[in-house]
Amino acid sequence: MLLTVLGEFVLPRGGEAWTGSLIDALGALGVEEKSARQALSRTAAEGLLESVRHGRKVRWNLTEPGDRLLREGTERIYGFMRGPHTWDGRWLVLTAGVPESQRRLRHRLRTKLTWLGLGSPAPTLWVIPDAAKEAAVREVIHELDLADRAYAWTGPSAQIGDTAKLINDAWDLDDVEKRYLGFIDAFSGRVASSDQEAFVHQVLMIQEWRRFPFLDPDLPAELLDHDWPGPRAAAVFHDLHSRWHRRAQADWDRREEESATRH
């Protein structure tokens, strides 16, 4: 939730915020002050934030890695399922073997590939019907120093085997569909009666939406056998975000002003 606040309100303002603003914002979202301070400390320990003292007050600045992480996340979250896309019929297939003993590396590989939309229908095998992800996958393999343990290729299906089974093995689309329908039910009728309510609704909605790029490979229509609720959920997200944006930002500015003048 802290990362959501940082990406939505701090990043666009030069990457700086007062401690009081962040504590107050998380408090409005139901996070106790002690937990909020712990979240700040952990985020700083991970190298994403650094503190600068101004007299008795502390201002937090995004570090270069923090700025990069949030910009990449923002691009993925707001660009995800933004509109229909055509498919050239090509898949990207990757094999990457990481021993069970290297669990941290396995976790990093899984997290990064899942974030790109790839699914794993079998151990060490990753697939996605989007050959345009080739450069991004290459970057992940290079970053994790797995070039000697990985191989990838792109091309159309050879029409051997059951594509529907491959998709079901690679992604839990039944669960994703239920989550989309739950998202639509939870937010489609929600209204904000104040700036603070707009702020809270905005953050909670982004918190829910940001999970979908990890869960949904955004398959082309040709590979879906029924009316997929993803585009409807995306329409709800972008419509409400646009509707609440100005008031939510105004509420954040109020917090910053109050924190700046607080002794």
Buried (B, 14 or more C-beta within 10 A) or exposed (E): BBBBBBBBBBBEEEBBBBBBBBBBBBEBBEBEEEBBBEBBEEBBEEEBBEEEEEEEBBBBBBBEEBBEBBEEBBEBBBEBBEEEEEBEEBBBBBBBEBEEEEEEBBEBBBEBBBBBBBBBBEEEBBBBBBBEBBEBBBEBBEEBEBEEBBEBEBEEEEEEEEBEEBBBBBBBBEEBBEBBEEBBEEBBEBEBEEBBBBBBBBBBBBBBBBEBBEBBBBBBEEBEEEEBBBBBBBEBBBEBBEBBEEBBBEBBBBBBEEBEEEE
